Amino acid sequence: MGALLDAMFDFSEKLAALALDTQELALFMAVVLLSAERAGIAAAEAVEALQETLLQALRALLARRRPDDAGLFARVLLRLPDLRSLNRQHAEKLLAFPVEP
C-alpha cells in the first residue's frame, strides 16, 4: 500500500500546484467522472460528446481567468493519465483483498 499512498500524495501535490479554484476543479472532476472508457457504458458516444463539451468549458474558463498562463489547460490534462494510473493501482489493491462469503 505504500507505493499507492506515495502515488496518491504525489498526484495531490501536482494537482494542488495548479491552484485550481472551485469552479475549475469542479469542471476537471466532471471530465474525470464522465469517461466513455469505463466498463459498462451503454451510450459511449453520448458520454464522449458530453465530456468534450466539459473539456471545452474548462479550456474556456481557464483561458478567460488566466490569460497569461496558456499552458495551464495542458498541465491540467496531464493529470488525467496520473489519475487513471491511480485508479488502476487502487483497483489492483482492492482485488487483492480476500473476500469472505
Jmol script that loads the backbone (N, CA, C; Angstrom):
load data "model"
ATOM      1  N   MET A   1       0.819  -1.208   0.000  1.00  0.00           N
ATOM      2  CA  MET A   1       0.000   0.000   0.000  1.00  0.00           C
ATOM      3  C   MET A   1       0.857   1.265   0.000  1.00  0.00           C
ATOM      4  N   GLY A   2       2.124   1.131   0.401  1.00  0.00           N
ATOM      5  CA  GLY A   2       2.988   2.306   0.469  1.00  0.00           C
ATOM      6  C   GLY A   2       3.158   2.990  -0.872  1.00  0.00           C
ATOM      7  N   ALA A   3       3.348   2.200  -1.933  1.00  0.00           N
ATOM      8  CA  ALA A   3       3.527   2.787  -3.259  1.00  0.00           C
ATOM      9  C   ALA A   3       2.270   3.516  -3.709  1.00  0.00           C
ATOM     10  N   LEU A   4       1.115   2.936  -3.411  1.00  0.00           N
ATOM     11  CA  LEU A   4      -0.149   3.579  -3.786  1.00  0.00           C
ATOM     12  C   LEU A   4      -0.323   4.889  -3.030  1.00  0.00           C
ATOM     13  N   LEU A   5      -0.041   4.878  -1.746  1.00  0.00           N
ATOM     14  CA  LEU A   5      -0.160   6.118  -0.965  1.00  0.00           C
ATOM     15  C   LEU A   5       0.818   7.178  -1.447  1.00  0.00           C
ATOM     16  N   ASP A   6       2.037   6.765  -1.760  1.00  0.00           N
ATOM     17  CA  ASP A   6       3.016   7.712  -2.302  1.00  0.00           C
ATOM     18  C   ASP A   6       2.513   8.324  -3.606  1.00  0.00           C
ATOM     19  N   ALA A   7       1.951   7.486  -4.478  1.00  0.00           N
ATOM     20  CA  ALA A   7       1.427   7.969  -5.748  1.00  0.00           C
ATOM     21  C   ALA A   7       0.250   8.915  -5.531  1.00  0.00           C
ATOM     22  N   MET A   8      -0.584   8.615  -4.541  1.00  0.00           N
ATOM     23  CA  MET A   8      -1.725   9.485  -4.242  1.00  0.00           C
ATOM     24  C   MET A   8      -1.267  10.853  -3.745  1.00  0.00           C
ATOM     25  N   PHE A   9      -0.281  10.848  -2.858  1.00  0.00           N
ATOM     26  CA  PHE A   9       0.238  12.127  -2.359  1.00  0.00           C
ATOM     27  C   PHE A   9       0.926  12.907  -3.468  1.00  0.00           C
ATOM     28  N   ASP A  10       1.647  12.215  -4.335  1.00  0.00           N
ATOM     29  CA  ASP A  10       2.312  12.871  -5.467  1.00  0.00           C
ATOM     30  C   ASP A  10       1.270  13.518  -6.378  1.00  0.00           C
ATOM     31  N   PHE A  11       0.210  12.779  -6.676  1.00  0.00           N
ATOM     32  CA  PHE A  11      -0.861  13.326  -7.504  1.00  0.00           C
ATOM     33  C   PHE A  11      -1.488  14.550  -6.831  1.00  0.00           C
ATOM     34  N   SER A  12      -1.750  14.439  -5.540  1.00  0.00           N
ATOM     35  CA  SER A  12      -2.364  15.550  -4.801  1.00  0.00           C
ATOM     36  C   SER A  12      -1.496  16.801  -4.849  1.00  0.00           C
ATOM     37  N   GLU A  13      -0.199  16.616  -4.700  1.00  0.00           N
ATOM     38  CA  GLU A  13       0.714  17.758  -4.760  1.00  0.00           C
ATOM     39  C   GLU A  13       0.714  18.396  -6.148  1.00  0.00           C
ATOM     40  N   LYS A  14       0.731  17.563  -7.189  1.00  0.00           N
ATOM     41  CA  LYS A  14       0.721  18.093  -8.558  1.00  0.00           C
ATOM     42  C   LYS A  14      -0.576  18.821  -8.862  1.00  0.00           C
ATOM     43  N   LEU A  15      -1.689  18.270  -8.396  1.00  0.00           N
ATOM     44  CA  LEU A  15      -2.972  18.922  -8.626  1.00  0.00           C
ATOM     45  C   LEU A  15      -3.061  20.221  -7.836  1.00  0.00           C
ATOM     46  N   ALA A  16      -2.616  20.207  -6.599  1.00  0.00           N
ATOM     47  CA  ALA A  16      -2.644  21.424  -5.773  1.00  0.00           C
ATOM     48  C   ALA A  16      -1.759  22.519  -6.370  1.00  0.00           C
ATOM     49  N   ALA A  17      -0.655  22.118  -6.990  1.00  0.00           N
ATOM     50  CA  ALA A  17       0.260  23.098  -7.591  1.00  0.00           C
ATOM     51  C   ALA A  17      -0.399  23.870  -8.732  1.00  0.00           C
ATOM     52  N   LEU A  18      -1.440  23.311  -9.314  1.00  0.00           N
ATOM     53  CA  LEU A  18      -2.152  24.008 -10.386  1.00  0.00           C
ATOM     54  C   LEU A  18      -3.012  25.142  -9.845  1.00  0.00           C
ATOM     55  N   ALA A  19      -3.298  25.118  -8.546  1.00  0.00           N
ATOM     56  CA  ALA A  19      -4.068  26.166  -7.862  1.00  0.00           C
ATOM     57  C   ALA A  19      -5.412  26.424  -8.536  1.00  0.00           C
ATOM     58  N   LEU A  20      -6.126  25.348  -8.847  1.00  0.00           N
ATOM     59  CA  LEU A  20      -7.452  25.499  -9.453  1.00  0.00           C
ATOM     60  C   LEU A  20      -8.442  25.986  -8.413  1.00  0.00           C
ATOM     61  N   ASP A  21      -9.322  26.888  -8.834  1.00  0.00           N
ATOM     62  CA  ASP A  21     -10.364  27.326  -7.902  1.00  0.00           C
ATOM     63  C   ASP A  21     -11.506  26.309  -7.939  1.00  0.00           C
ATOM     64  N   THR A  22     -12.555  26.551  -7.172  1.00  0.00           N
ATOM     65  CA  THR A  22     -13.615  25.552  -7.033  1.00  0.00           C
ATOM     66  C   THR A  22     -14.329  25.272  -8.354  1.00  0.00           C
ATOM     67  N   GLN A  23     -14.569  26.276  -9.166  1.00  0.00           N
ATOM     68  CA  GLN A  23     -15.246  26.060 -10.452  1.00  0.00           C
ATOM     69  C   GLN A  23     -14.349  25.287 -11.416  1.00  0.00           C
ATOM     70  N   GLU A  24     -13.078  25.633 -11.460  1.00  0.00           N
ATOM     71  CA  GLU A  24     -12.134  24.932 -12.337  1.00  0.00           C
ATOM     72  C   GLU A  24     -11.992  23.470 -11.906  1.00  0.00           C
ATOM     73  N   LEU A  25     -11.894  23.273 -10.608  1.00  0.00           N
ATOM     74  CA  LEU A  25     -11.764  21.916 -10.078  1.00  0.00           C
ATOM     75  C   LEU A  25     -13.034  21.102 -10.323  1.00  0.00           C
ATOM     76  N   ALA A  26     -14.188  21.736 -10.203  1.00  0.00           N
ATOM     77  CA  ALA A  26     -15.453  21.042 -10.454  1.00  0.00           C
ATOM     78  C   ALA A  26     -15.544  20.579 -11.910  1.00  0.00           C
ATOM     79  N   LEU A  27     -15.133  21.424 -12.845  1.00  0.00           N
ATOM     80  CA  LEU A  27     -15.137  21.016 -14.251  1.00  0.00           C
ATOM     81  C   LEU A  27     -14.140  19.891 -14.493  1.00  0.00           C
ATOM     82  N   PHE A  28     -12.980  19.978 -13.871  1.00  0.00           N
ATOM     83  CA  PHE A  28     -11.989  18.908 -14.011  1.00  0.00           C
ATOM     84  C   PHE A  28     -12.557  17.592 -13.483  1.00  0.00           C
ATOM     85  N   MET A  29     -13.188  17.623 -12.327  1.00  0.00           N
ATOM     86  CA  MET A  29     -13.769  16.407 -11.747  1.00  0.00           C
ATOM     87  C   MET A  29     -14.878  15.852 -12.643  1.00  0.00           C
ATOM     88  N   ALA A  30     -15.669  16.716 -13.242  1.00  0.00           N
ATOM     89  CA  ALA A  30     -16.724  16.250 -14.151  1.00  0.00           C
ATOM     90  C   ALA A  30     -16.117  15.557 -15.364  1.00  0.00           C
ATOM     91  N   VAL A  31     -15.026  16.100 -15.881  1.00  0.00           N
ATOM     92  CA  VAL A  31     -14.334  15.472 -17.008  1.00  0.00           C
ATOM     93  C   VAL A  31     -13.841  14.087 -16.608  1.00  0.00           C
ATOM     94  N   VAL A  32     -13.290  13.989 -15.416  1.00  0.00           N
ATOM     95  CA  VAL A  32     -12.776  12.713 -14.927  1.00  0.00           C
ATOM     96  C   VAL A  32     -13.909  11.693 -14.789  1.00  0.00           C
ATOM     97  N   LEU A  33     -15.014  12.117 -14.219  1.00  0.00           N
ATOM     98  CA  LEU A  33     -16.125  11.198 -13.969  1.00  0.00           C
ATOM     99  C   LEU A  33     -16.826  10.755 -15.248  1.00  0.00           C
ATOM    100  N   LEU A  34     -16.864  11.629 -16.228  1.00  0.00           N
ATOM    101  CA  LEU A  34     -17.550  11.301 -17.485  1.00  0.00           C
ATOM    102  C   LEU A  34     -16.541  10.748 -18.486  1.00  0.00           C
ATOM    103  N   SER A  35     -16.241   9.502 -18.331  1.00  0.00           N
ATOM    104  CA  SER A  35     -15.281   8.838 -19.215  1.00  0.00           C
ATOM    105  C   SER A  35     -15.969   7.692 -19.929  1.00  0.00           C
ATOM    106  N   ALA A  36     -15.946   7.736 -21.256  1.00  0.00           N
ATOM    107  CA  ALA A  36     -16.566   6.682 -22.055  1.00  0.00           C
ATOM    108  C   ALA A  36     -15.762   5.391 -21.998  1.00  0.00           C
ATOM    109  N   GLU A  37     -14.566   5.453 -21.435  1.00  0.00           N
ATOM    110  CA  GLU A  37     -13.704   4.279 -21.352  1.00  0.00           C
ATOM    111  C   GLU A  37     -14.080   3.363 -20.198  1.00  0.00           C
ATOM    112  N   ARG A  38     -14.981   3.781 -19.352  1.00  0.00           N
ATOM    113  CA  ARG A  38     -15.391   2.959 -18.210  1.00  0.00           C
ATOM    114  C   ARG A  38     -16.161   1.735 -18.695  1.00  0.00           C
ATOM    115  N   ALA A  39     -15.972   0.657 -17.987  1.00  0.00           N
ATOM    116  CA  ALA A  39     -16.669  -0.583 -18.335  1.00  0.00           C
ATOM    117  C   ALA A  39     -18.173  -0.417 -18.137  1.00  0.00           C
ATOM    118  N   GLY A  40     -18.935  -0.981 -19.037  1.00  0.00           N
ATOM    119  CA  GLY A  40     -20.376  -0.995 -18.896  1.00  0.00           C
ATOM    120  C   GLY A  40     -21.101   0.237 -19.403  1.00  0.00           C
ATOM    121  N   ILE A  41     -20.390   1.160 -20.043  1.00  0.00           N
ATOM    122  CA  ILE A  41     -21.038   2.366 -20.575  1.00  0.00           C
ATOM    123  C   ILE A  41     -21.863   1.969 -21.800  1.00  0.00           C
ATOM    124  N   ALA A  42     -23.156   2.245 -21.749  1.00  0.00           N
ATOM    125  CA  ALA A  42     -24.045   1.858 -22.845  1.00  0.00           C
ATOM    126  C   ALA A  42     -24.044   2.897 -23.974  1.00  0.00           C
ATOM    127  N   ALA A  43     -23.971   4.145 -23.635  1.00  0.00           N
ATOM    128  CA  ALA A  43     -24.036   5.222 -24.624  1.00  0.00           C
ATOM    129  C   ALA A  43     -22.696   5.944 -24.677  1.00  0.00           C
ATOM    130  N   ALA A  44     -21.662   5.239 -25.097  1.00  0.00           N
ATOM    131  CA  ALA A  44     -20.306   5.783 -25.081  1.00  0.00           C
ATOM    132  C   ALA A  44     -20.184   7.062 -25.910  1.00  0.00           C
ATOM    133  N   GLU A  45     -20.853   7.118 -27.048  1.00  0.00           N
ATOM    134  CA  GLU A  45     -20.768   8.311 -27.901  1.00  0.00           C
ATOM    135  C   GLU A  45     -21.357   9.534 -27.211  1.00  0.00           C
ATOM    136  N   ALA A  46     -22.462   9.352 -26.521  1.00  0.00           N
ATOM    137  CA  ALA A  46     -23.095  10.457 -25.804  1.00  0.00           C
ATOM    138  C   ALA A  46     -22.204  10.923 -24.655  1.00  0.00           C
ATOM    139  N   VAL A  47     -21.579   9.974 -23.971  1.00  0.00           N
ATOM    140  CA  VAL A  47     -20.678  10.322 -22.868  1.00  0.00           C
ATOM    141  C   VAL A  47     -19.461  11.071 -23.413  1.00  0.00           C
ATOM    142  N   GLU A  48     -18.914  10.603 -24.526  1.00  0.00           N
ATOM    143  CA  GLU A  48     -17.771  11.290 -25.145  1.00  0.00           C
ATOM    144  C   GLU A  48     -18.136  12.715 -25.536  1.00  0.00           C
ATOM    145  N   ALA A  49     -19.323  12.901 -26.098  1.00  0.00           N
ATOM    146  CA  ALA A  49     -19.762  14.235 -26.504  1.00  0.00           C
ATOM    147  C   ALA A  49     -19.900  15.151 -25.298  1.00  0.00           C
ATOM    148  N   LEU A  50     -20.469  14.634 -24.227  1.00  0.00           N
ATOM    149  CA  LEU A  50     -20.614  15.441 -23.010  1.00  0.00           C
ATOM    150  C   LEU A  50     -19.245  15.767 -22.409  1.00  0.00           C
ATOM    151  N   GLN A  51     -18.349  14.783 -22.409  1.00  0.00           N
ATOM    152  CA  GLN A  51     -17.003  15.031 -21.893  1.00  0.00           C
ATOM    153  C   GLN A  51     -16.288  16.096 -22.729  1.00  0.00           C
ATOM    154  N   GLU A  52     -16.456  16.048 -24.034  1.00  0.00           N
ATOM    155  CA  GLU A  52     -15.830  17.050 -24.906  1.00  0.00           C
ATOM    156  C   GLU A  52     -16.382  18.442 -24.618  1.00  0.00           C
ATOM    157  N   THR A  53     -17.681  18.521 -24.368  1.00  0.00           N
ATOM    158  CA  THR A  53     -18.291  19.808 -24.008  1.00  0.00           C
ATOM    159  C   THR A  53     -17.691  20.341 -22.711  1.00  0.00           C
ATOM    160  N   LEU A  54     -17.508  19.459 -21.736  1.00  0.00           N
ATOM    161  CA  LEU A  54     -16.915  19.869 -20.459  1.00  0.00           C
ATOM    162  C   LEU A  54     -15.459  20.289 -20.639  1.00  0.00           C
ATOM    163  N   LEU A  55     -14.719  19.586 -21.480  1.00  0.00           N
ATOM    164  CA  LEU A  55     -13.329  19.968 -21.756  1.00  0.00           C
ATOM    165  C   LEU A  55     -13.264  21.356 -22.392  1.00  0.00           C
ATOM    166  N   GLN A  56     -14.163  21.626 -23.324  1.00  0.00           N
ATOM    167  CA  GLN A  56     -14.202  22.955 -23.951  1.00  0.00           C
ATOM    168  C   GLN A  56     -14.544  24.031 -22.930  1.00  0.00           C
ATOM    169  N   ALA A  57     -15.470  23.716 -22.021  1.00  0.00           N
ATOM    170  CA  ALA A  57     -15.840  24.672 -20.974  1.00  0.00           C
ATOM    171  C   ALA A  57     -14.654  24.938 -20.049  1.00  0.00           C
ATOM    172  N   LEU A  58     -13.927  23.882 -19.700  1.00  0.00           N
ATOM    173  CA  LEU A  58     -12.750  24.054 -18.839  1.00  0.00           C
ATOM    174  C   LEU A  58     -11.686  24.881 -19.546  1.00  0.00           C
ATOM    175  N   ARG A  59     -11.450  24.590 -20.815  1.00  0.00           N
ATOM    176  CA  ARG A  59     -10.453  25.362 -21.583  1.00  0.00           C
ATOM    177  C   ARG A  59     -10.844  26.838 -21.633  1.00  0.00           C
ATOM    178  N   ALA A  60     -12.113  27.115 -21.903  1.00  0.00           N
ATOM    179  CA  ALA A  60     -12.586  28.498 -21.994  1.00  0.00           C
ATOM    180  C   ALA A  60     -12.477  29.205 -20.648  1.00  0.00           C
ATOM    181  N   LEU A  61     -12.838  28.509 -19.579  1.00  0.00           N
ATOM    182  CA  LEU A  61     -12.770  29.108 -18.246  1.00  0.00           C
ATOM    183  C   LEU A  61     -11.331  29.444 -17.871  1.00  0.00           C
ATOM    184  N   LEU A  62     -10.418  28.517 -18.116  1.00  0.00           N
ATOM    185  CA  LEU A  62      -9.009  28.765 -17.798  1.00  0.00           C
ATOM    186  C   LEU A  62      -8.445  29.892 -18.659  1.00  0.00           C
ATOM    187  N   ALA A  63      -8.806  29.924 -19.927  1.00  0.00           N
ATOM    188  CA  ALA A  63      -8.309  30.974 -20.825  1.00  0.00           C
ATOM    189  C   ALA A  63      -8.823  32.348 -20.397  1.00  0.00           C
ATOM    190  N   ARG A  64     -10.074  32.394 -19.946  1.00  0.00           N
ATOM    191  CA  ARG A  64     -10.656  33.671 -19.530  1.00  0.00           C
ATOM    192  C   ARG A  64     -10.068  34.158 -18.210  1.00  0.00           C
ATOM    193  N   ARG A  65      -9.902  33.234 -17.261  1.00  0.00           N
ATOM    194  CA  ARG A  65      -9.447  33.635 -15.934  1.00  0.00           C
ATOM    195  C   ARG A  65      -7.930  33.796 -15.838  1.00  0.00           C
ATOM    196  N   ARG A  66      -7.205  33.047 -16.652  1.00  0.00           N
ATOM    197  CA  ARG A  66      -5.741  33.072 -16.570  1.00  0.00           C
ATOM    198  C   ARG A  66      -5.130  33.212 -17.965  1.00  0.00           C
ATOM    199  N   PRO A  67      -5.375  34.332 -18.593  1.00  0.00           N
ATOM    200  CA  PRO A  67      -4.888  34.511 -19.974  1.00  0.00           C
ATOM    201  C   PRO A  67      -3.363  34.495 -20.091  1.00  0.00           C
ATOM    202  N   ASP A  68      -2.665  34.769 -19.015  1.00  0.00           N
ATOM    203  CA  ASP A  68      -1.196  34.785 -19.057  1.00  0.00           C
ATOM    204  C   ASP A  68      -0.583  33.399 -18.892  1.00  0.00           C
ATOM    205  N   ASP A  69      -1.405  32.377 -18.649  1.00  0.00           N
ATOM    206  CA  ASP A  69      -0.897  31.019 -18.444  1.00  0.00           C
ATOM    207  C   ASP A  69      -1.489  30.090 -19.503  1.00  0.00           C
ATOM    208  N   ALA A  70      -0.979  30.212 -20.718  1.00  0.00           N
ATOM    209  CA  ALA A  70      -1.516  29.459 -21.854  1.00  0.00           C
ATOM    210  C   ALA A  70      -1.331  27.953 -21.704  1.00  0.00           C
ATOM    211  N   GLY A  71      -0.359  27.514 -20.924  1.00  0.00           N
ATOM    212  CA  GLY A  71      -0.098  26.088 -20.778  1.00  0.00           C
ATOM    213  C   GLY A  71      -0.866  25.411 -19.658  1.00  0.00           C
ATOM    214  N   LEU A  72      -1.693  26.152 -18.948  1.00  0.00           N
ATOM    215  CA  LEU A  72      -2.399  25.579 -17.800  1.00  0.00           C
ATOM    216  C   LEU A  72      -3.348  24.457 -18.217  1.00  0.00           C
ATOM    217  N   PHE A  73      -4.095  24.655 -19.285  1.00  0.00           N
ATOM    218  CA  PHE A  73      -5.039  23.618 -19.720  1.00  0.00           C
ATOM    219  C   PHE A  73      -4.297  22.314 -20.015  1.00  0.00           C
ATOM    220  N   ALA A  74      -3.170  22.409 -20.685  1.00  0.00           N
ATOM    221  CA  ALA A  74      -2.374  21.212 -20.988  1.00  0.00           C
ATOM    222  C   ALA A  74      -1.875  20.552 -19.704  1.00  0.00           C
ATOM    223  N   ARG A  75      -1.444  21.357 -18.739  1.00  0.00           N
ATOM    224  CA  ARG A  75      -0.968  20.794 -17.474  1.00  0.00           C
ATOM    225  C   ARG A  75      -2.101  20.109 -16.704  1.00  0.00           C
ATOM    226  N   VAL A  76      -3.299  20.675 -16.803  1.00  0.00           N
ATOM    227  CA  VAL A  76      -4.462  20.038 -16.163  1.00  0.00           C
ATOM    228  C   VAL A  76      -4.738  18.697 -16.831  1.00  0.00           C
ATOM    229  N   LEU A  77      -4.709  18.663 -18.152  1.00  0.00           N
ATOM    230  CA  LEU A  77      -4.960  17.415 -18.874  1.00  0.00           C
ATOM    231  C   LEU A  77      -3.906  16.357 -18.571  1.00  0.00           C
ATOM    232  N   LEU A  78      -2.698  16.765 -18.262  1.00  0.00           N
ATOM    233  CA  LEU A  78      -1.645  15.810 -17.922  1.00  0.00           C
ATOM    234  C   LEU A  78      -1.919  15.086 -16.609  1.00  0.00           C
ATOM    235  N   ARG A  79      -2.825  15.599 -15.827  1.00  0.00           N
ATOM    236  CA  ARG A  79      -3.192  14.917 -14.581  1.00  0.00           C
ATOM    237  C   ARG A  79      -4.119  13.727 -14.838  1.00  0.00           C
ATOM    238  N   LEU A  80      -4.784  13.705 -15.983  1.00  0.00           N
ATOM    239  CA  LEU A  80      -5.717  12.615 -16.289  1.00  0.00           C
ATOM    240  C   LEU A  80      -5.034  11.250 -16.343  1.00  0.00           C
ATOM    241  N   PRO A  81      -3.928  11.082 -17.062  1.00  0.00           N
ATOM    242  CA  PRO A  81      -3.274   9.762 -17.044  1.00  0.00           C
ATOM    243  C   PRO A  81      -2.794   9.364 -15.646  1.00  0.00           C
ATOM    244  N   ASP A  82      -2.336  10.351 -14.873  1.00  0.00           N
ATOM    245  CA  ASP A  82      -1.918  10.063 -13.493  1.00  0.00           C
ATOM    246  C   ASP A  82      -3.094   9.511 -12.690  1.00  0.00           C
ATOM    247  N   LEU A  83      -4.241  10.132 -12.870  1.00  0.00           N
ATOM    248  CA  LEU A  83      -5.426   9.713 -12.130  1.00  0.00           C
ATOM    249  C   LEU A  83      -5.892   8.322 -12.569  1.00  0.00           C
ATOM    250  N   ARG A  84      -5.812   8.055 -13.858  1.00  0.00           N
ATOM    251  CA  ARG A  84      -6.179   6.719 -14.348  1.00  0.00           C
ATOM    252  C   ARG A  84      -5.236   5.658 -13.790  1.00  0.00           C
ATOM    253  N   SER A  85      -3.964   5.995 -13.708  1.00  0.00           N
ATOM    254  CA  SER A  85      -2.987   5.075 -13.139  1.00  0.00           C
ATOM    255  C   SER A  85      -3.296   4.803 -11.665  1.00  0.00           C
ATOM    256  N   LEU A  86      -3.632   5.845 -10.926  1.00  0.00           N
ATOM    257  CA  LEU A  86      -4.019   5.674  -9.523  1.00  0.00           C
ATOM    258  C   LEU A  86      -5.249   4.777  -9.405  1.00  0.00           C
ATOM    259  N   ASN A  87      -6.203   4.984 -10.273  1.00  0.00           N
ATOM    260  CA  ASN A  87      -7.413   4.174 -10.257  1.00  0.00           C
ATOM    261  C   ASN A  87      -7.077   2.700 -10.494  1.00  0.00           C
ATOM    262  N   ARG A  88      -6.201   2.451 -11.454  1.00  0.00           N
ATOM    263  CA  ARG A  88      -5.799   1.073 -11.759  1.00  0.00           C
ATOM    264  C   ARG A  88      -5.066   0.444 -10.572  1.00  0.00           C
ATOM    265  N   GLN A  89      -4.147   1.194  -9.967  1.00  0.00           N
ATOM    266  CA  GLN A  89      -3.403   0.688  -8.811  1.00  0.00           C
ATOM    267  C   GLN A  89      -4.355   0.388  -7.647  1.00  0.00           C
ATOM    268  N   HIS A  90      -5.311   1.275  -7.433  1.00  0.00           N
ATOM    269  CA  HIS A  90      -6.260   1.101  -6.345  1.00  0.00           C
ATOM    270  C   HIS A  90      -7.117  -0.136  -6.584  1.00  0.00           C
ATOM    271  N   ALA A  91      -7.578  -0.309  -7.812  1.00  0.00           N
ATOM    272  CA  ALA A  91      -8.390  -1.482  -8.142  1.00  0.00           C
ATOM    273  C   ALA A  91      -7.602  -2.771  -7.924  1.00  0.00           C
ATOM    274  N   GLU A  92      -6.330  -2.771  -8.285  1.00  0.00           N
ATOM    275  CA  GLU A  92      -5.494  -3.954  -8.075  1.00  0.00           C
ATOM    276  C   GLU A  92      -5.371  -4.275  -6.592  1.00  0.00           C
ATOM    277  N   LYS A  93      -5.199  -3.259  -5.776  1.00  0.00           N
ATOM    278  CA  LYS A  93      -5.110  -3.471  -4.325  1.00  0.00           C
ATOM    279  C   LYS A  93      -6.415  -4.017  -3.763  1.00  0.00           C
ATOM    280  N   LEU A  94      -7.525  -3.464  -4.228  1.00  0.00           N
ATOM    281  CA  LEU A  94      -8.832  -3.922  -3.745  1.00  0.00           C
ATOM    282  C   LEU A  94      -9.076  -5.372  -4.142  1.00  0.00           C
ATOM    283  N   LEU A  95      -8.693  -5.743  -5.358  1.00  0.00           N
ATOM    284  CA  LEU A  95      -8.903  -7.113  -5.811  1.00  0.00           C
ATOM    285  C   LEU A  95      -8.024  -8.103  -5.077  1.00  0.00           C
ATOM    286  N   ALA A  96      -6.955  -7.620  -4.471  1.00  0.00           N
ATOM    287  CA  ALA A  96      -6.045  -8.499  -3.746  1.00  0.00           C
ATOM    288  C   ALA A  96      -6.588  -8.887  -2.371  1.00  0.00           C
ATOM    289  N   PHE A  97      -7.564  -8.131  -1.866  1.00  0.00           N
ATOM    290  CA  PHE A  97      -8.144  -8.458  -0.567  1.00  0.00           C
ATOM    291  C   PHE A  97      -8.977  -9.722  -0.660  1.00  0.00           C
ATOM    292  N   PRO A  98      -8.851 -10.598   0.323  1.00  0.00           N
ATOM    293  CA  PRO A  98      -9.679 -11.811   0.315  1.00  0.00           C
ATOM    294  C   PRO A  98     -11.146 -11.452   0.578  1.00  0.00           C
ATOM    295  N   VAL A  99     -12.023 -12.158  -0.102  1.00  0.00           N
ATOM    296  CA  VAL A  99     -13.451 -11.924   0.061  1.00  0.00           C
ATOM    297  C   VAL A  99     -14.046 -13.117   0.816  1.00  0.00           C
ATOM    298  N   GLU A 100     -14.716 -12.817   1.914  1.00  0.00           N
ATOM    299  CA  GLU A 100     -15.360 -13.867   2.703  1.00  0.00           C
ATOM    300  C   GLU A 100     -16.813 -13.983   2.308  1.00  0.00           C
ATOM    301  N   PRO A 101     -17.318 -15.201   2.214  1.00  0.00           N
ATOM    302  CA  PRO A 101     -18.739 -15.379   1.849  1.00  0.00           C
ATOM    303  C   PRO A 101     -19.685 -14.938   2.942  1.00  0.00           C
TER     304      PRO A 101
END
end "model"
wireframe off; spacefill off
backbone 0.3
color backbone group
